[in-house]
Amino acid sequence: MKKKVSLKDIAQEAGVSTALVSYVLTNKEEKARVGQEMAKKIRKIARKLNYQPNHIARSLKSGRSDTIGLIVADISNPFFANIARTIEDEAKRNNYTVIFGSSDENVDKSRDLINVLLNRQVDGLILIPTEGSEQQIKNLQNQNVPFVLIDRYFPDIPASHISINNYESAYNAVTHLIKMGRQQIGMIAYKTALHHISERKRGYTEALGEKKSQMKLARYSHLKEDIKLAIDQLLKARKPADALFFATNSLAIEGLKYINELGIRVPEELAVVSFDESEAFDLFYSPVTYVRQPILEMGKTAVRVLLDQIKDAEKPAELICIDTELVIRRSSGKK
């Protein structure tokens, strides 16, 4: 059996001490005042010898694993996938590795994933919580586990979170449709009690003012059939909808498929606005107007807040709200 390459092997070939090699391979060469040329030489030797660090031993020695656990709601959704990529890139810049999990909007799976990640000795967690997971969040607080919520949070739980102003963003999107001359604006949202969706519903309702709300709800587990039913009801109402506001990009994508199937012209017959963006919106013949969430800023901020917590367990919770942008394109029509 081939002998595992050690720090001592690298040190002998480089002609330096094992301590110096350790500093370089843990990215602490500046602290040890190792010259750039020597650091490059040590890393080159480590690659040549195919050195594999013993993360378990390092973690036992330091009390840290240099890993972050990330649980998203649905990794197949482009919004969550992009957040995950941003967090992974930012964590890497800070010498952390990210272990992913997707709860699929299932509270039991969320609990299991949290337990798996904690058993892997992650230093902290970034969570996009699912409906009904309040007790899981409280348990993390009781265990003094560093964590940050992103995209969603629970107003009654004082925990660090990175979010946007969902109410204001939805209000502005619906107001835009009204300015475009739309009279009967329907909304399709998920059937959930999660705060961010509730705020988007509130923004829609208040933007309508005295106009009658035409809101339809879809279940996550029955998305396709519920979307079709909702659109049929809105288009066949006594006063048919002349605009649709989708609460998420996944709802919008399914909705656009059905609208296309029905042969409805966008925006001539029906204006469309979506919360969140998707590359699929660019492929639709009428580019979709959408609320752009600041994914890059959200991901970077979440990593920064979590690492601050890891370094200082007594640091107060940070409640951060980041502005969105309404990207106006052809699907919302012209006045």
Salt bridges, closest charged atoms under 4 A:
ASP9 OD2 - LYS3 NZ 3.15
GLU13 OE2 - LYS48 NZ 2.19
GLU29 OE2 - ARG43 NH2 3.11
ASP66 OD1 - ARG64 NH2 3.52
ASP89 OD1 - ARG85 NE 3.35
GLU90 OE1 - ARG93 NH2 2.86
ASP104 OD2 - LYS109 NZ 2.69
GLU105 OE2 - ARG152 NH2 2.68
ASP108 OD1 - ARG111 NH1 3.09
ASP112 OD1 - ARG111 NH2 3.52
ASP151 OD2 - ARG152 NE 3.62
GLU199 OE1 - ARG202 NH2 2.94
GLU206 OE2 - ARG202 NH1 3.63
ASP226 OD2 - ARG219 NE 2.78
GLU254 OE2 - LYS257 NZ 3.34
GLU268 OE2 - ARG330 NH2 2.99
GLU269 OE1 - ARG265 NE 3.31
GLU277 OE2 - ARG292 NE 3.83
ASP282 OD1 - ARG329 NH1 2.69
ASP308 OD2 - ARG304 NH1 3.24
GLU318 OE2 - ARG304 NH1 2.95
GLU325 OE1 - ARG292 NH1 2.87
